[in-house]
Amino acid sequence: MESKDSEETVLSRRHAAAETGPFVLRALLEDLPLSAEGDRDDIEINCVEFLEQNLYVGTSASEILHFVQIPPDPEDTSGKPSYILASRLPPAFHEPPTAARPGVQQILLLPKVNKACILCNWTVTFYSLPELSPVFGTTQIRPCNWIGGIDLNIDLSGSGQDAKAPSVTVLASLNKKIRVIKISEDPRGLRTIDFAGSVTSVRRDSFACVADSHSYALLDVDRLLKIPLFPISSLDDSQSGNIGGHVEDISGNTGGISRSTSSAQGYSAAPSNDRGHGRSTSLGTFMTSGTRRPGQRAVSGDRSGRETPEGIFRESSPAPAREPSPTNKPLPPPPTESGATEEQQAPPPPPPPAPVLLKPHVVSPTPQEFLLVTGTGPRDPGVGMFVNLEGDPTRSTLEFEKYPDQLVVDGRGVGVDPTPTTIDDEEEGFVLASMSRDFGEESRHGVEIQRWDLDPGEGDSEKYWLEAPFLGSQKDNSSPPKVGLRSVVDVGDVYFEDVVERLRLKRFQPFATRSMDASILSLHSVDSRTALSLERVSGERQLFESTDDLPEGWEDHRNEEEKQFAQRLGQARTRIVAWSGNDIWWTVRNPLALRLDASISDMTTNKIRDDQTYPSMDRRKLIEVINSLRGREAKTETEFLSLGYIRQRAGLLLFMSGLDALAPPPSEPEYRICEDALLEGGLDPRVILAIVPYLRKEIVEGRKGIWIHGGVKDVADSFITNSISESSDTTKHSGVMSDHILNFLRRFLAAWRKKKGFGSIANENEVFRSVDAALLIVLLQLDTSTPPGPPKGKSVRLDLYELVDKGVDCFERAISLLESHRRLYVLSRLYQSRKMASEVLATWRRIVEGEPDEGGEFREGEQKVREYLTKIRNPALVQEYGVWLATRNPKLGVQVFAEDRSQVKFEPTQVVEILRAGAPGAVKDYLEYLVFSKNHAEYINELIAYYLDIVTSKLEESEAARTTLAQTYESYRALRPPKPTYRQFITDNTIDEEWWHSRLRLLQLLGGSQGSASQYDVAAILARIAPYTQELVPEVIILDGRQSHHEEALRLLTHGLGDYDTAINYCLLGGSSIYHPVSGTVALESLPTQEQQAELFGFLLAEFLQIEDISNRVEQTSNLLERFGGWFDVGHVLSLIPDSWSVDLVSGFLVSALRRIVRERSETTVTKALSGAENLKVAADLIGKIDAAGPSIEA
């Protein structure tokens, strides 16, 4: 039992290995009844032909089995036809002189003339097609080594030819010459070529490449010329003198050169018994009196059933005298035309050792080339050589592992222009050679396959080995049967059910698998926030995927449509047949999908863990498969779909290998290759999401579901169903959502987003809703490691912003995800992408009011709210959030209503009312804006009233405030000159309290800022501050100045504050604008006259002379007189200065006064002189005018 299992394993392995090659074997006919009675197992298949559903099999028992193809049952989706045995024909042949009978050696079908030439035991007979009825009477050709040489440049079917007199020209290889025969209604010899012992020929137009048992030659059958080529065996020196590139004349009537050393098969035959009875014909070797063997009778085909009893057609096959010769060895010698006797056949003395004769092989891969094979021995390697029609080498040689038994070519070749006969052939050119190869101690028969149209080392130039899928029924002690090859006349159809099943679209249901519940559970363990919306998503899925409006049975109808479409893809055609034992196969090109699929399957092994099975993949080999497809362009629809399918499957398997918890994670380049394969293959991204539990629930199937290639569906279903349970492997999730996988998903899904709008995307709405939701989750997951705050440089956070800024198709789902992840700022950007200003502001409001925002990007939120409010055009929103902002931050809030660039404009009176109703605390700030920034003087009284309310309320309720003001006066007075003004002093020593800042603003307004000197009500203000005149001294001074109470104001400045510089400014400015910053020049019209200033300085001098501190009094008085002496009368000053003061104290004033007096006197003198000069000038001008007028006489 173990031996049987082992054998089956070996056979299975061989079959799997064969499926990865460019060709595969598919059964044509199995278990042929080679023996009529079924009592012989030594009968072999020698040749096979196929034409128009007729299969002809020639056997070593000298029989032709004619099978007729029965079309498959229309209900049979596999489309595999069956065959019935129509006849068992024993072709007529002339009895050879020896017991060796190779049987049927050739079946040459001529569909153009509906004839068949059968070479059986060196005798050619003729039959009609398709039933193989004898024609041409008893005409035979014998002894014949080979018949063929049909021009490969013509269409054998005869399409497009002259239908009135169709004909075909063939070459018949006799012992000493070649006959050129034209076959139509009757055979007719055209010419004779003097070439002895030829055993094979292949012809292109008039050029035929032929071979005898020793060498190859090129013949011109029209001009009867020969170019010797090279020996078949490189060890054969017998032909060295005859091999060369010279042209020889081989016309029979001119005695052309002919090698007598060549023979048919190395022996001479007995004379023919029928020669004297032959009918005279133009072909000297045609025999008309050939007789059938005893017992031969007419045969007829019974087509009533699939199996036909052989006894109906003929008698038992006669057993040959000895075992037939193997087909791969040189054929036994046929009878010759000489009159040799039986005694002449006695073996000669043993000759000296000679090289083994090799079977020649000639094929023509292109219309201009022949491929010939040479070697040294049947177990040694063979070499294929290409020559053109002139005998010159054209390509690099081919190497065969062993010398071939049979040789065929397929495909027209890359770079070879198609001809009418090759237009439908595949472009890639292959050469198939049957041989035996050694595998250790075991010898196997099979087919070696390689490209003939590529140089060694170029592209896909490796060799492939193809073995029969089973070894047939040979006995254990018998040698394994050899494999025969033949390129038949007609093409056969092969149906690949596996291609259909892999390429047809099937519905993929990610939620119909066992692991859905596990994936939902995993969501809770990985991130409980996303599980909050699971119930809602399920409801949405049911809503969007409802099939209520779809017709009943729509899915079955769709499946049938997809199957019918894919059935075209499973059809293949081939001309090559192979046989071994009693089985025949089509040797057909391995469909690309199956070939690469088999390669991928060889890379997959199953691992078991915790009773769960999951695939383990050889990533390196899988990547080699993917890379082999790079840049490959499809030439047919089937190839296009196959390439896409393989890229999808390979990319999916490579990605799934990264989910293997036991395997090392893929590298970044491997993920890149996987990404390229999936994108180029066009795999529905929802399939990728389905195998990641964390993302599976984001899939939107749609009403009609997800339809993908069947082979891809099987992979995905198997992975989902057999994946390791999340509960049994906690590391699974960390692997699934590792940074490598997340970054892969990020790139893959982002690339898919770029396909939006492509018309080629099926179910675009469902696809991109799924893609957007999954990409959002991936970016949110990756962004958790980003530090809080705005993004820096190129980061995941920027990608997250770009995603929501450009809009997502899964809008509601995105809101739910962002809410559950507490990414409020990103949510606000999502709303901005839809221009949902209300939701944007509401979300920002939540952040500003303290609701958690995990990203922490919304810095200076109030400022951003203000800026956003200036850009929107909704007055209600601007008012609502402007008031809200003014309540939180009055100074910032009022800018919303005051901004000149705002899209929504409000009247100041309207804003004041709005703020009073919604944000009373911001009214003052808005009034300040109007007064100080916009110079709206009409709001000064109102603003002053706000300031007075704040200041007086503070002074009334706070003793500390009053004490603070008193201390400022004392501190200021204690300062020694030079010292700043009192205003500067309290500004530099400000207190960060509202009432203090309000007082500074109040002083600014009362002092005349913003042109307010004539705008406010002095009396009302005095009434408000009357209880606090001791605390609000500067305010009293300003108001006294407004009422022209200059003496009182100067007294308070001098003695109440000790602010001497301000007192001087008071005199210079006439009591206006003394407590606000003055920049630039003061308007001349606002300044008092010199007399007014002199009067004020007089009041100030009197106050300075009353300063209690004598030193301060002297210093300030002296400084005042020295700096502003011009405004004082000297006499008046001297009358006020105490007599006790030294002259030095006022020396500066006296000196400046004297200088002023001297200057004034000098100026007077100069003025008088100038006036005198002016008078003289006027007088001189008058005299000149009188003189000019001359005297006048008055009558």
Stockholm file with secondary structure:
# STOCKHOLM 1.0

chainA/1-1195         MESKDSEETVLSRRHAAAETGPFVLRALLEDLPLSAEGDRDDIEINCVEFLEQNLYVGTSASEILHFVQIPPDPEDTSGKPSYILASRLPPAFHEPPTAARPGVQQILLLPKVNKACILCNWTVTFYSLPELSPVFGTTQIRPCNWIGGIDLNIDLSGSGQDAKAPSVTVLASLNKKIRVIKISEDPRGLRTIDFAGSVTSVRRDSFACVADSHSYALLDVDRLLKIPLFPISSLDDSQSGNIGGHVEDISGNTGGISRSTSSAQGYSAAPSNDRGHGRSTSLGTFMTSGTRRPGQRAVSGDRSGRETPEGIFRESSPAPAREPSPTNKPLPPPPTESGATEEQQAPPPPPPPAPVLLKPHVVSPTPQEFLLVTGTGPRDPGVGMFVNLEGDPTRSTLEFEKYPDQLVVDGRGVGVDPTPTTIDDEEEGFVLASMSRDFGEESRHGVEIQRWDLDPGEGDSEKYWLEAPFLGSQKDNSSPPKVGLRSVVDVGDVYFEDVVERLRLKRFQPFATRSMDASILSLHSVDSRTALSLERVSGERQLFESTDDLPEGWEDHRNEEEKQFAQRLGQARTRIVAWSGNDIWWTVRNPLALRLDASISDMTTNKIRDDQTYPSMDRRKLIEVINSLRGREAKTETEFLSLGYIRQRAGLLLFMSGLDALAPPPSEPEYRICEDALLEGGLDPRVILAIVPYLRKEIVEGRKGIWIHGGVKDVADSFITNSISESSDTTKHSGVMSDHILNFLRRFLAAWRKKKGFGSIANENEVFRSVDAALLIVLLQLDTSTPPGPPKGKSVRLDLYELVDKGVDCFERAISLLESHRRLYVLSRLYQSRKMASEVLATWRRIVEGEPDEGGEFREGEQKVREYLTKIRNPALVQEYGVWLATRNPKLGVQVFAEDRSQVKFEPTQVVEILRAGAPGAVKDYLEYLVFSKNHAEYINELIAYYLDIVTSKLEESEAARTTLAQTYESYRALRPPKPTYRQFITDNTIDEEWWHSRLRLLQLLGGSQGSASQYDVAAILARIAPYTQELVPEVIILDGRQSHHEEALRLLTHGLGDYDTAINYCLLGGSSIYHPVSGTVALESLPTQEQQAELFGFLLAEFLQIEDISNRVEQTSNLLERFGGWFDVGHVLSLIPDSWSVDLVSGFLVSALRRIVRERSETTVTKALSGAENLKVAADLIGKIDAAGPSIEA
#=GR chainA/1-1195 SS CHHHHHHHHHHHHHHHHHTTSSEEEEEEECSCCCSSSSCCSCCCEEEEEEETTEEEEEETTSCEEEEEEECCCTTCTTCCCEEEEEEEECCCCCCCSSSCCCCEEEEEEETTTTEEEEEETTEEEEEETTTCCBCSTTCEECSCSEEECCBTTSCTTCTTSCSSSCCEEEEEECSSCEEEEEESSSEEEEEEECCTTCCEEEEETTEEEEECSSEEEEEETTTTEEEEEEESBTTCCTTTTTCSSCCEECBGGGTCCCCTTCCSSSSCCCCCTTGGGCCCCSSTTEESCCCCCTTCCCCCCCCSSSSCCGGGTCCCCCCCSSCCCCTTSCCCCCCCSSCCCGGGGSCCSCCCCCCCCCCCCEEEEETTEEEEEEESCTTSCEEEEEEETTSCBCSCCEEESSCCSEEEEESCCTTCCCCTTTTTSCSSCEEEEEEEEEETTEEEEEEEEEESSSCTTSSSCCCEEEECSSCTTCCTTSCCCCCEEEEEEEEEEEECHHHHHHHSEEEECGGGSTHHHHHHHHHHHHCTTGGGGHHHHHHHHHHHTCCTTSCTTHHHHHHHHHHHHHHHHTEEEEEEEEEETTEEEEEEECCHHHHHHHHHHHTEEEEEETTEEEEEECHHHHHHHHHHTTTCCCSSHHHHHHHHHHHHHHHHHHHHHTTCTTSCCCCHHHHHHHHHHHHHHTCCHHHHHHTSHHHHTTCCCCSSCEEEEHHHHHHHHHHHHHSCCGGGCTHHHHHHTSHHHHHHHHHHHHHHHTTTTCTTCTTHHHHHHHHHHHHHHHHHHHHTTSCSSSCCSSCHHHHHHHHHHTCCSCHHHHHHHHHHTTCHHHHHHHHHHTTCHHHHHHHHHHHHTTCCCTTCCCTTHHHHHHHHHTTCCCHHHHHHHHHHHHHHCHHHHHHHHHCTTCSSCCCHHHHHHHHHHHCGGGHHHHHHIIIIISCCGGGHHHHHHHHHHHHHHHHHHCHHHHHHHHHHHHHHHHSCSSCCCHHHHHHHTCCSSHHHHHHHHHHHHHTTGGGCTTTSCHHHHHHHHGGGTTTCHHHHHHHHHHTTCHHHHHHIIIIIICCHHHHHHHHHHTTSSCSSCCCSCCCGGGSCCHHHHHHHHHHHHHHHTTCSSHHHHHHHHHHHHHHSGGGSCHHHHHHHSCTTSCGGGGHHHHHHHHHHHHHHHHHHHHHHHHHHHHHHHHHHHHHHHHHHHCCCCCC
#=GC SS_cons          CHHHHHHHHHHHHHHHHHTTSSEEEEEEECSCCCSSSSCCSCCCEEEEEEETTEEEEEETTSCEEEEEEECCCTTCTTCCCEEEEEEEECCCCCCCSSSCCCCEEEEEEETTTTEEEEEETTEEEEEETTTCCBCSTTCEECSCSEEECCBTTSCTTCTTSCSSSCCEEEEEECSSCEEEEEESSSEEEEEEECCTTCCEEEEETTEEEEECSSEEEEEETTTTEEEEEEESBTTCCTTTTTCSSCCEECBGGGTCCCCTTCCSSSSCCCCCTTGGGCCCCSSTTEESCCCCCTTCCCCCCCCSSSSCCGGGTCCCCCCCSSCCCCTTSCCCCCCCSSCCCGGGGSCCSCCCCCCCCCCCCEEEEETTEEEEEEESCTTSCEEEEEEETTSCBCSCCEEESSCCSEEEEESCCTTCCCCTTTTTSCSSCEEEEEEEEEETTEEEEEEEEEESSSCTTSSSCCCEEEECSSCTTCCTTSCCCCCEEEEEEEEEEEECHHHHHHHSEEEECGGGSTHHHHHHHHHHHHCTTGGGGHHHHHHHHHHHTCCTTSCTTHHHHHHHHHHHHHHHHTEEEEEEEEEETTEEEEEEECCHHHHHHHHHHHTEEEEEETTEEEEEECHHHHHHHHHHTTTCCCSSHHHHHHHHHHHHHHHHHHHHHTTCTTSCCCCHHHHHHHHHHHHHHTCCHHHHHHTSHHHHTTCCCCSSCEEEEHHHHHHHHHHHHHSCCGGGCTHHHHHHTSHHHHHHHHHHHHHHHTTTTCTTCTTHHHHHHHHHHHHHHHHHHHHTTSCSSSCCSSCHHHHHHHHHHTCCSCHHHHHHHHHHTTCHHHHHHHHHHTTCHHHHHHHHHHHHTTCCCTTCCCTTHHHHHHHHHTTCCCHHHHHHHHHHHHHHCHHHHHHHHHCTTCSSCCCHHHHHHHHHHHCGGGHHHHHHIIIIISCCGGGHHHHHHHHHHHHHHHHHHCHHHHHHHHHHHHHHHHSCSSCCCHHHHHHHTCCSSHHHHHHHHHHHHHTTGGGCTTTSCHHHHHHHHGGGTTTCHHHHHHHHHHTTCHHHHHHIIIIIICCHHHHHHHHHHTTSSCSSCCCSCCCGGGSCCHHHHHHHHHHHHHHHTTCSSHHHHHHHHHHHHHHSGGGSCHHHHHHHSCTTSCGGGGHHHHHHHHHHHHHHHHHHHHHHHHHHHHHHHHHHHHHHHHHHHCCCCCC
//
